[in-house]
Structures are given as structure tokens and as C-alpha cells.
Amino acid sequence: MPIPKRLALANLPTRIDPLPRMSKVLNGPELWIKRDDQTGTEVSGNKVRKLEYAIQEALDLGCDTLITCGGIQSNHARATAAAAAQLGLGCSLVLNIAEQPPRQGNYLLDGLLDADIRFLTPEATPELMQAKRVATMEAICGELRAKGRKGYVIPLGASNGIGVFGYAQAMKEICRQEQELGFQFDAIVCAVGSGGTYAGLVLGKRLERHPGTVHGIPIADDAAYFTPVILGALREAAGIMGTSAAFGQEDLALLDGYAGRGYALSRPEELETIRLFAKTEGIILDPVYTGKAMHGLLTEIRKGTFTAGQRVLFIHTGGLFGVFHFLAGDTMLPGA
Ligand SMILES: *Cc1c(COP(=O)(O)O)cnc(C)c1O
């Protein structure tokens, strides 16, 4: 079962480190972390693993411009803009905004990286918003064609079939690291935002025959929303590999109940988890994805879902630049 070719963009392998002080505080399983926040600087975070496959396909198709979309503080948009600049490609970003945004965090970097930025104003429903995004990206492709150039559209979060291979590859990397460590993790846990990271880990678990459970924690919406999204991405990935490998609900282990107030909105207890993690281990989580997912994981550990004697690996998927936007002036945090 061959997986497609990848372009080398990320600093790999990323470290897997124990979290001895957090584990002691929790008095439950041994907690470990995979530092996918350190896949790079400009192209940091989980998105670069997916972009390695998507951009390879763009180059194979002879495209000269990457087009993608996201929120104003999208880590994925910033990583795509950085990768495009590093490869000498053009980049257009379609970002949704409610009002004129401050030049901060990822959006500030998008500008420095010279991405062409188009704004989308909100629509009444997520479906209308998605339709407008797709139409805008297609229109940009048309503009490029008229100039004799060729665009490559990367969907939200690069969480389509080709992007899924990023975390199938990461699972292979984890298995190699486990051989060096001399044990296998009982559980591997990540945040779920557009679903591609989780889908990739599930594909990787199948390909590598990993015995552990792969848990995803939705940071917006819920398991009912994500189940068909993730199974759809897996189906598409299996199609690219030319296999009939089938995935069903029984292959997924989503931990529901941690989306809180919704996408990019925080609750005090989530910010408290970010503070606890920062002061205990010296590692910064972000409020949109990793802080919420870690809050979910710590809550599950306190509920007894993971127990003493088990080893749990949390994937730190990045998001540092968003901290400078979302937590600026937050009065919940000390020193504010
Ligand atoms: C996009 C993102 C996620 C979620 O990954 P998906 O593949 O979209 O589910 C998690 N963490 C960070 C920091 C992200 O930017």
C-alpha cells in the first residue's frame, strides 16, 4: 500500500519528551508530549506535515501559486504562506473576518510573507460560509489562469485525502521512536479542528498495526459533526493509495464535551490549564486548539479514563503565534 511522495519541509523527527512534573500533579498515567509545535519556525505546527503532501502534489501538477483559506489567525494559512515563500511560489489566502483585524500574530506574519490576502465577511450559516470560501478560491484560480499561471487550492486545514498522509507518516515516526524508547504508548491524543491530523493518525495506526488507542478531542462542534468528516477524509486517502481499506465509526475514539464556547472562544478553566502547563513544564499551549485539548485530556485523566501504569502521548500541534493575539490583554492571566 504505497503512500504518495512528500516534499521535505518540516524539521523531523520531532522530539517525544516525558512530562514528569505534570504526571506527578495528576497522579495518574505517565504523560508524554510530541513536540510538533517544533516542526519549524515559520512553517511550524501540524499543518506543515499535511502541506508536505499537498504541495508535492501542487508541484507535480505544475502549479505556481498556493491558494488556501481559514480564520484571520489561521495557523494553516500562515504555514502555507511561509512554505510558498520558501519555495518561490505565489500564495493567496482567503480569510474570514468580522471587522478590520489588528495586525497581530499569524495575520501579521501573513503580511510579512507577502501573501495576497482576500477577506470574507461572515455568512449566516457554516454551509454558506464554506460555499463562499470555495467560490472565492475558484475565482482566484480563474484570475491566475487569465494571466497564464496555475493555482492549487488547498481546502480548510489541508484536511483532505492528500493531507491525511501527513499524520499517517507521523504515526510511522512515532513507531520508530517507540522502538528506541522500548515501549508503546497506550493512548495517543490530539486536538481536532478540521479533522485531518486525527484522520492521519487513525490511518497510520492501521498501516503500522499500532495497538494503542488514538483519541481526538474536538475543539469546536462535536463527534457527531466530525465522524463523517473524518471518515470522508480517510476514504479519500484510501482511494489515493488505491486500496479498498475501509474505516468505520469503530475506528474512531473522539472524546466529546471539550469544545466549550466554540471555535476560538475560551473558558476560564481552559486558560487555567494553559497556565498550569506553562508553569509546571515550561511549555506554552494555545487557547484555540492545544489548550482546549489538554484541558479535555486532564479532565479525562481526573475522571479515570486513563489510569496509573498507562503511558499517554499528547501531540502538541503548535499555535504559538495565535497566543499573541488571543491572550493579549486577557485579564485571566497573571501579569495582565
Ligand atoms: C489546525 C490545528 C489543529 C487541528 O488540526 P486539524 O488537522 O485541523 O484537526 C490543532 N492544533 C493547531 C495548533 C492547529 O493549528
The ligand as a Gaussian input file, in Angstrom:
#p B3LYP/6-31G(d) Opt

LIG

0 1
 C       -5.216000      23.263000      12.774000
 C       -4.696000      22.987000      14.144000
 C       -5.124000      21.874000      14.879000
 C       -6.175000      20.925000      14.387000
 O       -5.728000      20.082000      13.389000
 P       -6.758000      19.549000      12.289000
 O       -5.950000      18.678000      11.436000
 O       -7.275000      20.780000      11.597000
 O       -7.861000      18.854000      13.001000
 C       -4.569000      21.638000      16.127000
 N       -3.670000      22.494000      16.644000
 C       -3.253000      23.584000      15.989000
 C       -2.280000      24.474000      16.660000
 C       -3.739000      23.877000      14.714000
 O       -3.320000      24.967000      14.067000

